[in-house]
Amino acid sequence: MTGLSVETLAADAAEPITSAGNAQLGIAVLAGIAVIVLLITVFKLHAFLALTLGSLALGAFAGAPLDKVITSFTAGLGSTVAGVGVLIALGAILGKLLADSGGADQIVDTILARASGRAMPWAMVLIASVIGLPLFFEVGIVLLIPVVLLVAKRGNYSLMRIGVPALAGLSVMHGLIPPHPGPLVAIDAIGANLGVTLALGVVVAIPTVIIAGPLFSRYAARWVDIPAPDKMVPQRTSDELETRPSFAATVSTVLLPVVLMLGKALVDIVVDDPGNSVQRVADVVGSPLIALLAAVLVGIFTLGRAAGFTKDRISSTVEKSLAPIAGVLMIVGAGGGFKQTLIDSGVGQMVLDLSKDWSIPALLLAWLIAVVIRLATGSATVATISAAGLVAPLAADMSTTHAALLVLAIGAGSLFFSHVNDAGFWLVKEYFGMSVGQTLKTWSVMETIISVVGLGFVLLLSLVL
C-alpha cells in the first residue's frame, strides 16, 4: 500500500516552491490576502473555503506549480491540526462541562455575593477572566451576558460599567492566553515555548485587562448610557439543576491545566537538565495535551458528577461539545495551510529581509501585520494565523522569551478595532441592544485599547527580558 504521510508532505513542502523575486512575492501576498478578504467580506464565504482559495491564489501569483502549492497547503493543514486540534477539542469539552454543570454560574454567584458598589466592575473582570480561560469567546459571551444584564438591572448599575469589564476579560483571554486557538496556532507556527508564553501572557494580560476593563468602563458608561434590554435575558443553565459543583472545586478544575503548564515552565527554568527525573516528569505532566486531558478527566467528577449527571449525560455533554468546534478546527487547519504556503513560497524570508532593510523591530512588525489582517478580515484567528506564518522566520534567532513575546505581539494585533466585518461586533451589539455607533464607541474602542496596551507591555518586557 502506498500513500503520503504528513511527515512526507512536510518534507516535500520544506523545499521552496518558487524562485520568484521579492517584488513578485510581495504582489502575491497582497493578492492572496485580498482574495481572502473579498471572499469573507463581500461574498460571505466561510473562512475555511476563503483561506483555501487564498492559498491557491497566493501560489498562482507567486508563479509556483499548482501541485507543489497543494502539497504545501496540505502539509500545513495536517501539521496544524495535528499540533493543536486535540487541544482545541479538549478545551471545548472542559468548557461544555463547566457550562452545563452550572460550574460557571457557581463562580459568578460566589464572586458577586462578595462584591458590591465600586467593586462590581472588578468582580466582573475577574469572573470573565476565570471563565474565559477554557471557553471560546462566543461561548463566554453567551454565559456571561445574562449575568451582566441581571447585575446591571437589579443593582441599578450602568450597563457599560458592568459589561465592558466582562467583555475585556473574555477578549484578553481569547487573544493572549493559550489554550485558545489563536495563541496555540501562533505558538506552533513560531516554535515558541507554551509554558513561557502562558506565563508572559498572564503578565501582559493582567494590566491590560485592568486598563481596558474597569478603568475604560468609566468613560464608556458616560459615552453610552443605556438600560439593560429585558428581552435579552435568557434562562441560566443552573436554574434547571438540583445541585451544582462547589466554587472551590470548579475554580480548581479550571485552573488545573494552567497550573500544570506553568509548573513545567518553572521547572524548565530552575532545573534546566533534560536528563533530570523531575524535569522529565514535569515535561510530561505539564505538556498541553496531558494538562488539558487531566483537567477534563477531573472535571467529569468535580463538575459533571457533582451536578448529578449520569454517565449517559456526561457522555452526551462531551459529544455535544465537539460538534460546534468543527468549523473552528477547519478554519485553524486552513490557516495553517495558508501559513505553510506563505513560508514555502519564500514570503517569510522576504519579510525577514524587509525588516532588516527598514529597521522595524520584529515585535512591532508582527503586531502591524496582525492589525492589517484583522482590520481587513474581521477575524482575530485568521489574523493570528496569517501573521504568524509571515513572521515565523524572525523567531529563528530569538531567545525563548522573545519568541513568546512575538506570539503575544501577534495576539495583541489580532484584537485591534473590531468593526462591522467581525461577528463578535454584531454579537455584542445585539446582546446589549446598542446601535452601530454606540458599539463602535464602546466595544471597538475597548478592543483597540487591549491591542495597543498589550503591545506596550510586550515591548516593555522585551527591554528587560
C-alpha positions as CSV (number, residue, x, y, z in Angstrom):
1,M,0.0,0.0,0.0
2,T,1.4,3.4,-0.9
3,G,0.5,6.8,0.4
4,L,1.8,10.1,1.6
5,S,2.1,10.8,5.3
6,V,2.0,14.3,6.9
7,E,5.7,14.0,7.5
8,T,6.4,13.2,3.9
9,L,4.3,16.1,2.8
10,A,6.1,18.4,5.2
11,A,9.5,17.3,4.0
12,D,8.4,17.9,0.4
13,A,7.0,21.3,1.3
14,A,10.2,22.3,3.0
15,E,11.7,23.0,-0.4
16,P,11.0,26.4,-1.9
17,I,8.1,26.1,-4.3
18,T,9.0,29.1,-6.4
19,S,12.0,31.2,-7.3
20,A,10.1,34.5,-7.6
21,G,11.8,37.7,-6.5
22,N,10.7,39.9,-3.6
23,A,8.6,42.2,-5.8
24,Q,6.5,39.3,-7.2
25,L,6.2,37.7,-3.8
26,G,5.0,40.9,-2.3
27,I,2.3,41.2,-5.0
28,A,1.4,37.5,-4.5
29,V,1.0,38.1,-0.7
30,L,-1.3,41.1,-1.3
31,A,-3.3,39.2,-3.9
32,G,-3.7,36.2,-1.7
33,I,-4.8,38.2,1.3
34,A,-7.1,40.3,-1.0
35,V,-8.8,37.1,-2.2
36,I,-9.4,36.0,1.4
37,V,-10.7,39.4,2.4
38,L,-13.1,39.7,-0.6
39,L,-14.4,36.2,-0.2
40,I,-15.1,36.7,3.5
41,T,-16.4,40.2,3.5
42,V,-18.1,40.6,0.1
43,F,-19.1,37.1,-0.9
44,K,-19.7,35.9,2.7
45,L,-17.8,32.7,2.1
46,H,-16.8,30.6,5.0
47,A,-13.3,31.4,6.3
48,F,-12.2,27.8,5.6
49,L,-13.0,28.0,1.9
50,A,-11.6,31.5,1.7
51,L,-8.3,30.5,3.2
52,T,-8.1,27.5,0.9
53,L,-8.7,29.6,-2.2
54,G,-6.5,32.3,-0.9
55,S,-3.6,29.9,-0.5
56,L,-4.1,28.7,-4.1
57,A,-4.2,32.3,-5.3
58,L,-1.0,33.1,-3.5
59,G,0.8,30.2,-5.1
60,A,-0.5,31.1,-8.5
61,F,0.5,34.8,-8.3
62,A,3.9,33.7,-7.0
63,G,4.4,31.6,-10.1
64,A,4.6,28.3,-8.2
65,P,3.5,24.9,-9.8
66,L,0.0,24.2,-8.6
67,D,0.9,20.6,-7.5
68,K,3.5,22.0,-5.1
69,V,1.1,24.6,-3.8
70,I,-1.4,21.9,-3.0
71,T,1.3,19.8,-1.3
72,S,2.4,22.8,0.8
73,F,-1.1,23.7,1.8
74,T,-2.0,20.1,2.7
75,A,1.2,19.7,4.8
76,G,0.4,22.9,6.7
77,L,-3.2,21.9,7.3
78,G,-2.2,18.5,8.5
79,S,0.6,19.6,10.8
80,T,-1.5,22.4,12.3
81,V,-4.5,20.2,13.1
82,A,-2.1,17.5,14.5
83,G,-0.5,20.2,16.7
84,V,-3.5,22.0,18.1
85,G,-6.6,20.1,17.0
86,V,-6.7,17.8,20.1
87,L,-6.0,20.7,22.4
88,I,-9.0,22.7,21.0
89,A,-11.2,19.6,21.3
90,L,-10.2,19.1,25.0
91,G,-10.7,22.8,25.7
92,A,-14.2,22.6,24.2
93,I,-15.1,19.5,26.4
94,L,-13.9,21.3,29.5
95,G,-15.8,24.4,28.6
96,K,-19.0,22.5,28.0
97,L,-18.7,20.6,31.3
98,L,-18.2,24.0,33.0
99,A,-21.3,25.5,31.4
100,D,-23.7,22.6,31.6
101,S,-22.9,21.6,35.2
102,G,-23.6,25.1,36.5
103,G,-20.0,25.5,37.5
104,A,-19.7,28.8,35.6
105,D,-22.8,30.1,37.3
106,Q,-21.3,29.0,40.7
107,I,-18.2,31.1,40.1
108,V,-20.4,34.0,39.1
109,D,-22.8,33.8,42.0
110,T,-20.0,33.3,44.6
111,I,-18.0,36.3,43.5
112,L,-21.0,38.6,43.0
113,A,-22.2,37.7,46.5
114,R,-19.0,39.2,47.9
115,A,-18.9,42.2,45.7
116,S,-20.9,45.4,45.6
117,G,-20.8,49.1,44.6
118,R,-17.4,50.2,43.2
119,A,-16.0,46.6,43.4
120,M,-18.6,45.3,40.9
121,P,-16.7,46.2,37.7
122,W,-13.6,44.5,39.2
123,A,-15.7,41.5,40.1
124,M,-17.0,41.2,36.6
125,V,-13.5,41.3,35.0
126,L,-12.3,38.6,37.5
127,I,-15.3,36.4,36.6
128,A,-14.8,36.8,32.9
129,S,-11.1,36.1,33.1
130,V,-11.5,32.9,35.1
131,I,-14.4,31.7,33.0
132,G,-12.7,32.8,29.8
133,L,-9.7,30.5,30.3
134,P,-11.2,27.3,29.0
135,L,-14.1,28.8,26.9
136,F,-14.2,30.2,23.4
137,F,-15.1,33.9,23.2
138,E,-18.6,33.4,21.8
139,V,-19.4,30.8,24.5
140,G,-18.2,33.0,27.2
141,I,-20.4,35.9,26.0
142,V,-23.5,33.6,26.0
143,L,-22.7,32.5,29.5
144,L,-21.9,36.0,30.9
145,I,-24.5,38.2,29.2
146,P,-27.4,37.1,31.5
147,V,-25.2,37.9,34.5
148,V,-24.2,41.3,33.1
149,L,-27.8,42.2,32.4
150,L,-29.2,40.9,35.7
151,V,-26.5,42.7,37.7
152,A,-27.0,46.0,35.8
153,K,-30.8,45.8,36.3
154,R,-31.0,44.7,39.9
155,G,-28.1,46.8,41.2
156,N,-29.1,49.8,39.1
157,Y,-25.6,49.9,37.5
158,S,-24.7,51.4,34.2
159,L,-24.7,48.6,31.6
160,M,-21.4,49.7,30.2
161,R,-19.8,49.9,33.6
162,I,-20.6,46.2,34.2
163,G,-20.5,44.9,30.6
164,V,-17.1,46.4,29.4
165,P,-15.0,44.7,32.1
166,A,-16.7,41.4,31.3
167,L,-16.0,41.8,27.6
168,A,-12.4,42.9,28.3
169,G,-11.7,39.8,30.4
170,L,-13.0,37.5,27.7
171,S,-11.3,39.2,24.9
172,V,-7.9,39.3,26.5
173,M,-8.0,35.6,27.3
174,H,-9.1,34.9,23.7
175,G,-6.2,36.8,22.2
176,L,-3.3,36.3,24.5
177,I,-3.7,33.1,26.6
178,P,-3.5,29.5,25.5
179,P,-5.3,27.1,25.1
180,H,-7.3,29.4,22.9
181,P,-6.9,28.5,19.2
182,G,-5.2,31.8,18.1
183,P,-2.3,31.7,20.6
184,L,-1.9,27.9,20.2
185,V,-1.5,28.2,16.5
186,A,0.9,31.1,16.8
187,I,3.0,29.1,19.3
188,D,3.0,26.1,17.0
189,A,4.0,28.2,13.9
190,I,6.7,30.2,15.6
191,G,8.0,27.3,17.7
192,A,7.6,29.2,21.0
193,N,7.6,27.5,24.4
194,L,4.0,27.2,25.5
195,G,4.7,27.4,29.2
196,V,6.8,30.6,28.9
197,T,4.2,32.1,26.5
198,L,1.5,31.3,29.0
199,A,3.4,32.9,31.9
200,L,4.3,36.1,30.0
201,G,0.8,36.2,28.6
202,V,-0.6,36.3,32.2
203,V,1.9,39.1,33.0
204,V,0.7,41.1,30.0
205,A,-2.9,40.3,30.4
206,I,-3.4,41.5,34.0
207,P,-2.5,45.2,33.5
208,T,-4.1,45.2,30.0
209,V,-7.4,43.9,31.2
210,I,-7.5,46.4,34.1
211,I,-6.9,49.3,31.8
212,A,-9.3,48.2,29.1
213,G,-11.9,46.9,31.6
214,P,-12.7,48.6,34.9
215,L,-10.8,51.8,34.0
216,F,-12.1,52.3,30.5
217,S,-15.6,51.4,31.5
218,R,-15.9,54.7,33.4
219,Y,-15.7,56.6,30.2
220,A,-17.7,54.1,28.2
221,A,-20.5,54.5,30.7
222,R,-20.5,58.3,30.1
223,W,-20.4,57.9,26.3
224,V,-23.2,55.3,26.1
225,D,-25.8,55.4,28.8
226,I,-28.4,52.7,28.0
227,P,-30.6,50.4,30.2
228,A,-30.2,46.6,30.1
229,P,-32.6,45.2,27.5
230,D,-35.2,42.9,29.1
231,K,-35.7,40.7,26.0
232,M,-32.0,39.6,26.0
233,V,-32.1,37.9,29.5
234,P,-32.2,34.1,28.8
235,Q,-32.6,31.4,31.4
236,R,-29.4,30.3,33.1
237,T,-28.2,26.6,32.8
238,S,-28.1,26.0,36.5
239,D,-31.7,27.1,37.1
240,E,-32.7,23.7,35.9
241,L,-30.3,21.7,38.1
242,E,-30.9,20.4,41.6
243,T,-27.3,20.6,42.6
244,R,-24.1,22.1,41.1
245,P,-20.4,22.0,41.8
246,S,-18.8,23.9,44.7
247,F,-16.9,27.1,44.0
248,A,-13.5,25.6,45.1
249,A,-13.9,22.5,43.0
250,T,-14.9,24.5,39.9
251,V,-12.1,27.0,40.1
252,S,-9.5,24.3,40.9
253,T,-10.6,22.4,37.8
254,V,-10.5,25.4,35.5
255,L,-7.0,26.4,36.8
256,L,-5.6,22.9,36.8
257,P,-4.2,23.0,33.2
258,V,-2.8,26.5,33.7
259,V,-1.0,25.4,36.9
260,L,0.4,22.3,35.3
261,M,1.7,24.2,32.3
262,L,3.2,27.0,34.4
263,G,4.8,24.4,36.7
264,K,6.5,22.8,33.7
265,A,7.8,26.2,32.6
266,L,9.1,26.9,36.1
267,V,10.9,23.5,36.3
268,D,12.4,24.1,32.9
269,I,13.9,27.4,34.1
270,V,15.1,26.2,37.6
271,V,16.4,22.7,36.7
272,D,17.4,23.1,33.0
273,D,18.6,19.5,32.8
274,P,16.8,17.3,30.2
275,G,18.1,14.2,32.0
276,N,16.8,15.2,35.4
277,S,13.9,12.9,36.5
278,V,11.9,15.9,38.0
279,Q,12.1,17.8,34.7
280,R,11.2,14.7,32.7
281,V,8.1,14.2,34.8
282,A,7.2,17.9,34.6
283,D,7.7,17.9,30.8
284,V,5.1,15.1,30.5
285,V,2.6,16.3,33.1
286,G,2.9,20.0,32.0
287,S,2.5,19.3,28.3
288,P,-0.7,20.9,26.9
289,L,-2.2,17.6,25.9
290,I,-1.7,15.9,29.3
291,A,-2.6,19.1,31.3
292,L,-5.9,19.6,29.4
293,L,-6.7,15.9,29.4
294,A,-6.2,15.8,33.2
295,A,-8.5,18.8,33.6
296,V,-11.2,17.1,31.5
297,L,-10.9,13.8,33.5
298,V,-11.0,15.7,36.8
299,G,-13.9,17.8,35.5
300,I,-16.0,14.8,34.8
301,F,-16.1,14.1,38.5
302,T,-15.7,17.6,40.0
303,L,-18.2,19.2,37.6
304,G,-20.3,16.5,35.9
305,R,-20.8,14.1,38.8
306,A,-21.1,16.9,41.3
307,A,-24.0,18.3,39.3
308,G,-25.7,14.9,39.5
309,F,-25.0,13.9,35.8
310,T,-25.4,10.3,35.0
311,K,-22.7,8.5,32.9
312,D,-25.0,8.9,29.8
313,R,-25.5,12.6,30.5
314,I,-21.7,13.1,30.8
315,S,-21.2,11.2,27.5
316,S,-23.8,13.3,25.8
317,T,-22.2,16.5,27.1
318,V,-18.8,15.5,25.7
319,E,-20.4,14.6,22.4
320,K,-22.3,17.9,22.1
321,S,-19.1,19.8,22.9
322,L,-17.3,18.6,19.8
323,A,-19.8,19.4,17.1
324,P,-19.7,23.2,17.4
325,I,-15.9,23.3,17.1
326,A,-15.7,21.5,13.7
327,G,-15.8,24.9,11.9
328,V,-13.1,26.3,14.2
329,L,-10.8,23.3,13.5
330,M,-11.3,23.6,9.8
331,I,-10.5,27.4,9.9
332,V,-7.4,26.8,12.0
333,G,-6.3,24.0,9.7
334,A,-6.8,26.0,6.6
335,G,-5.0,28.9,8.2
336,G,-2.1,26.5,8.9
337,G,-2.2,25.6,5.2
338,F,-2.1,29.3,4.2
339,K,0.8,29.8,6.7
340,Q,2.8,26.9,5.2
341,T,2.1,28.2,1.6
342,L,3.5,31.6,2.7
343,I,6.6,30.0,4.2
344,D,7.3,27.7,1.3
345,S,6.8,30.5,-1.2
346,G,9.7,32.3,0.4
347,V,7.5,35.1,1.8
348,G,8.9,34.6,5.3
349,Q,12.4,35.2,4.1
350,M,11.1,38.3,2.2
351,V,9.7,39.7,5.4
352,L,12.9,38.9,7.2
353,D,14.9,40.9,4.5
354,L,12.5,43.8,4.6
355,S,12.6,44.0,8.4
356,K,16.4,44.3,8.2
357,D,16.2,46.9,5.5
358,W,13.6,49.0,7.2
359,S,14.9,48.6,10.7
360,I,11.5,47.8,12.1
361,P,11.6,45.8,15.4
362,A,10.3,42.3,14.9
363,L,7.6,42.7,17.7
364,L,6.2,45.9,16.2
365,L,6.3,44.4,12.6
366,A,4.4,41.3,13.8
367,W,1.8,43.5,15.6
368,L,1.3,45.7,12.5
369,I,0.8,42.7,10.2
370,A,-1.8,41.2,12.5
371,V,-3.5,44.6,12.8
372,V,-3.8,45.0,9.0
373,I,-5.2,41.5,8.5
374,R,-7.6,41.9,11.5
375,L,-9.0,45.2,10.0
376,A,-9.4,43.6,6.6
377,T,-10.9,40.2,7.5
378,G,-12.5,40.9,10.9
379,S,-11.3,37.6,12.3
380,A,-8.8,37.5,15.1
381,T,-8.0,33.9,14.4
382,V,-7.3,34.5,10.7
383,A,-5.1,37.5,11.6
384,T,-3.1,35.5,14.1
385,I,-2.6,32.5,11.8
386,S,-1.6,34.6,8.8
387,A,0.7,37.0,10.8
388,A,2.4,34.0,12.5
389,G,3.1,32.5,9.1
390,L,4.6,35.7,7.8
391,V,6.9,36.5,10.7
392,A,7.9,32.9,11.7
393,P,11.4,33.3,10.2
394,L,12.0,36.3,12.5
395,A,11.9,33.9,15.5
396,A,14.8,31.8,14.2
397,D,17.5,33.6,16.2
398,M,15.3,34.7,19.1
399,S,15.6,33.7,22.7
400,T,12.8,31.6,24.3
401,T,11.3,34.7,26.0
402,H,11.4,36.9,22.9
403,A,9.8,34.1,20.8
404,A,7.0,34.0,23.3
405,L,6.7,37.8,23.2
406,L,6.4,37.6,19.4
407,V,3.4,35.3,19.8
408,L,1.9,37.9,22.3
409,A,2.5,40.8,19.9
410,I,0.6,38.9,17.2
411,G,-2.2,38.1,19.6
412,A,-2.4,41.8,20.6
413,G,-2.5,42.9,17.0
414,S,-5.3,40.4,16.2
415,L,-7.7,42.2,18.6
416,F,-7.3,45.7,17.1
417,F,-10.5,47.7,16.4
418,S,-13.3,45.2,15.9
419,H,-15.8,46.7,13.5
420,V,-18.7,45.7,11.1
421,N,-16.8,42.8,9.4
422,D,-16.4,41.0,12.8
423,A,-19.0,38.5,14.0
424,G,-18.1,39.5,17.6
425,F,-19.1,43.1,16.9
426,W,-22.7,42.1,16.0
427,L,-22.9,39.6,18.8
428,V,-22.1,42.4,21.4
429,K,-24.3,44.9,19.6
430,E,-27.4,42.7,19.7
431,Y,-27.0,41.4,23.2
432,F,-26.5,44.8,24.7
433,G,-29.2,46.4,22.5
434,M,-26.8,49.1,21.1
435,S,-26.7,51.0,17.8
436,V,-23.8,50.6,15.4
437,G,-22.4,53.9,16.6
438,Q,-22.7,53.0,20.3
439,T,-21.0,49.7,19.7
440,L,-18.1,51.4,17.9
441,K,-17.7,53.9,20.8
442,T,-17.6,51.1,23.4
443,W,-16.7,47.6,22.1
444,S,-14.5,48.7,19.2
445,V,-12.6,51.3,21.3
446,M,-12.1,48.7,24.1
447,E,-10.6,46.2,21.6
448,T,-8.3,48.9,20.3
449,I,-7.2,49.7,23.9
450,I,-6.5,46.0,24.6
451,S,-4.4,45.8,21.4
452,V,-2.3,48.9,21.9
453,V,-1.8,48.5,25.7
454,G,-1.0,44.8,25.2
455,L,1.7,45.7,22.6
456,G,3.0,48.4,25.0
457,F,3.6,45.8,27.8
458,V,5.1,43.3,25.3
459,L,7.6,45.9,24.2
460,L,8.4,46.8,27.9
461,L,9.0,43.2,28.7
462,S,11.3,42.9,25.7
463,L,13.5,45.6,27.2
464,V,14.0,43.7,30.5
465,L,14.0,40.1,29.5
